[in-house]
Amino acid sequence: MEVMKASHHGSTNANSEELVNKLCPQTVWINPWRSEQPGIPCMRRFVAANSDVSFFTTGIVESSKAPLAEVENNFKSWSGHIVMRVFPDGKYYVYVLDDSDESYTVKSIHGPYISE
């Protein structure tokens, strides 16, 4: 699997080791809304399954960043509107848009990722 939305906001007890190891996603989208989301045990499971996994979040509480320091390099975005564009050859890009106003300016582009 190439892309996955983290179950239950990436909470500590979500996304079991068995599930993550079977799916082994390249990119994981996380929609946190509380200070304990995403949980570091959950993020560790994703990194253990695929050390190159890329995390994209729609908006993380600032106090949540410090506990995630050990997997910080896997986070490509801490906030924004996330858009994925897939091309006919299987490559895909992830666009992070600034959602602080209605202009939705592109903040960053990530990829290409290869779909197999």
N, C-alpha and C positions, 0 to 999 in steps of 0.2 A: 504494500500500500504506500502510496506517495504522500497523500495529504489526509490529515485527520483533525477533526475538532475534538479537543479534549473533553471527556465526559465530566459532567458536574463541575464545571469551571476550573478543572485541574486541582480539585480538592485533594487533600492528603490521602484519603482512602479511596479515591477514584482511579480508574485506569489501572487495573490489576497487572501484575508482572506477566502473567500468562497472556493477557490480551495484548499488551504492548510488545512482548517478544514475538507474538505471531504476526502482528500488523507491521511492526518496525517502520513507522512512517519517516519520511524525509522532512516533512514540515508538519507542525502542530499549531493549530489556532486555538487560542485560549480566550474565553470571555469572562475574566474575573470581575467580581463586584464587591468583594469583601476583603478585609486586610489579610486574611489567612489564605487567600487564593492568588495564584496557584500555590500549592503546598510543595515544599522541597522534596518530600519522599516521592511524590508523583513525578516531579521533574527528573529526579534521579533514575527512576525506572525507564523513562524515555531515553535518557542519555546512555544508560547501561545497554539498552537494546540497539541504539544507533548513536555513536558518539558525535556524529555530524548533524544530528537533528537540529532543525531551525525552529525556534519558537516565535510566534507572533501573538501579541496580546492586543485586545481592543482598548484596554485602559486598566492600568494597574495602580493600586494604592501605593503611594510613595514609600510608606513604611514596609511594604512587602518586598522591596528590592533587596535590602540588606541580607535577609535570610537566603536569598537566591544567588548570592555571590559566587558560589562554587560552580554554578551552571550559567553564569552571566554571559559568557561568550556565545552560548547557544541562542540567546535572545537577540533577535534581529530588530524587534520593535517592541516598545513598552506601551504604546498607545496609538490609536488611530483606527480608521476604517480600513479593513483588509479586503483586497480584491485579488482574485487569481485569474490569470488569462492563460488559457491552454491553446497551443498551436497544433495544427494537424500532424506535425511530426512527433508529437508527444512531449515536446518541451513545454515547460510552463514557467511563468514569472509570477511573483507575488508583489503587489503594489500596496504600499501603505500610504493612505491619504490622511491629511490633516482634517480631523472632524470637529475642530474647535469653532468653525463657522461653516456657512453653506457653500463656500468656494471649493472645498475638497481638493485643495492643492496636493499634488503628489509630493510626499515627504521623502520616500525612498523606493527603490526598485531592487528586488532580489531575484537572483537566478542568472542564467537559466538553470532550472532543475530538470532532470531527465526522468520522464515517465517510461517505465518498462512494461 
